[in-house]
């Protein structure tokens, strides 16, 4: 499956963004989808994941409440809504696809099978 992330940009602290990730090349509903991010000088970290038919989602605890993951299988797209953006949210955001479906949803980057190219989010103070 090929993944194309979009929606990043420069935003002021307190603002919102919705990132999108469009998938092609395979049956989208086979995959658990995840969002990860990598800030300057930091390791890639898990943000959120959603099961193939959106029955289950998972978030890193520190981001719960500001981040919402969703998906539209008819559009082969997964979304990440980010509210109340903080300068610490500045990072490249990646979407990823995991062919394995089980609970709990996986959070380690190496466990995901396919990756998009990333979209840069910059939050100014």
WOWOMO-V474959 format. One record per pair of residues at least 24 apart in sequence whose C-alpha atoms are under 10 Angstrom apart, sorted by the first residue. I is the first residue (numbers start at 1). J is the second residue. Records with the same first field share a line. If there is no record, write none. Layout:
I = J + J
//
This chain:
1 = 25 + 26 + 27 + 28 + 31 + 96 + 97 + 99 + 113 + 114 + 115 + 116
2 = 26 + 96 + 97 + 114 + 115 + 116 + 117
3 = 76 + 77 + 78 + 94 + 95 + 96 + 97 + 114 + 115 + 116 + 117 + 118
4 = 77 + 94 + 95 + 96 + 115 + 116 + 117 + 118 + 119
5 = 35 + 77 + 78 + 79 + 93 + 94 + 95 + 96 + 115 + 116 + 117 + 118 + 119 + 120
6 = 79 + 93 + 94 + 95 + 116 + 117 + 118 + 119 + 120 + 121
7 = 79 + 80 + 93 + 118 + 119 + 120 + 121
8 = 91 + 92 + 93 + 118 + 119 + 120 + 121 + 122
9 = 90 + 119 + 120 + 121 + 122 + 123
10 = 90 + 120 + 121 + 122 + 123 + 124
11 = 85 + 86 + 87 + 90 + 121 + 122 + 123 + 124 + 125
12 = 84 + 85 + 86 + 87 + 122 + 123 + 124 + 125
13 = 83 + 84 + 85 + 86 + 87 + 88 + 89 + 122 + 123 + 124 + 125
14 = 82 + 83 + 84 + 85 + 86 + 87 + 123 + 124 + 125
15 = 82 + 83 + 84 + 85 + 86 + 123 + 124
16 = 66 + 67 + 81 + 82 + 83 + 84 + 85 + 86 + 123
17 = 67 + 80 + 81 + 82 + 83 + 84 + 85 + 121
18 = 67 + 68 + 69 + 79 + 80 + 81 + 82 + 83
19 = 69 + 78 + 79 + 80 + 81 + 82 + 93 + 94 + 95 + 119 + 120 + 121
20 = 69 + 70 + 71 + 77 + 78 + 79 + 80 + 81 + 94 + 95 + 119
21 = 71 + 76 + 77 + 78 + 79 + 80 + 94 + 95 + 96 + 116 + 117 + 118 + 119
22 = 71 + 72 + 75 + 76 + 77 + 78 + 79 + 95 + 116
23 = 73 + 75 + 76 + 77 + 78 + 95 + 96 + 97 + 116
24 = 75 + 76 + 77
26 = 76
27 = 73 + 76
28 = 52 + 53 + 71 + 72 + 73 + 74 + 75 + 76 + 77 + 78 + 97 + 99
29 = 53 + 54 + 71 + 72 + 73 + 74 + 76 + 99
30 = 73 + 97 + 98 + 99 + 100 + 101
31 = 96 + 97 + 98 + 99 + 100 + 101 + 112 + 113 + 114
32 = 56 + 57 + 96 + 97 + 98 + 99 + 100 + 101 + 102 + 105 + 106 + 112
33 = 57 + 69 + 70 + 71 + 77 + 78 + 79 + 95 + 96 + 97 + 98 + 99 + 101 + 105 + 106 + 112 + 114 + 115
34 = 58 + 59 + 69 + 78 + 79 + 80 + 94 + 95 + 96 + 97 + 98 + 105 + 106 + 107 + 108 + 109 + 112 + 115
35 = 59 + 69 + 78 + 79 + 80 + 93 + 94 + 95 + 96 + 97 + 107 + 109 + 115 + 116 + 118
36 = 91 + 92 + 93 + 94 + 95 + 96 + 107 + 108 + 109 + 115 + 118
37 = 89 + 90 + 91 + 92 + 93 + 94 + 95 + 118 + 119 + 120 + 121
38 = 89 + 90 + 91 + 92 + 93 + 94 + 118 + 120
39 = 88 + 89 + 90 + 91 + 92 + 93 + 120 + 121 + 122
40 = 88 + 90 + 91 + 92
41 = 91
42 = 91
44 = 91 + 92 + 93 + 94 + 108 + 109
45 = 93 + 94 + 107 + 108 + 109
46 = 93 + 94 + 106 + 107 + 108 + 109
47 = 80 + 93 + 94 + 95 + 107
48 = 80 + 95 + 105 + 106 + 107
49 = 78 + 80 + 95 + 96 + 97 + 98 + 104 + 105 + 106 + 107
50 = 78 + 79 + 97 + 105 + 106
51 = 98 + 100 + 101 + 102 + 103 + 104 + 105 + 106
52 = 97 + 98 + 99 + 100 + 101
56 = 103 + 104 + 105
57 = 104 + 105
58 = 104 + 105 + 106 + 107
59 = 105 + 107
60 = 107
63 = 89
85 = 121 + 122 + 123 + 124 + 125
86 = 122 + 123 + 124 + 125
87 = 121 + 122 + 123 + 124 + 125
88 = 122 + 123 + 124 + 125
89 = 121 + 122 + 123 + 124
90 = 120 + 121 + 122 + 123 + 124
91 = 118 + 119 + 120 + 121 + 122 + 123
92 = 117 + 118 + 119 + 120 + 121 + 122
93 = 117 + 118 + 119 + 120 + 121
94 = 118 + 119 + 120
95 = 119
//
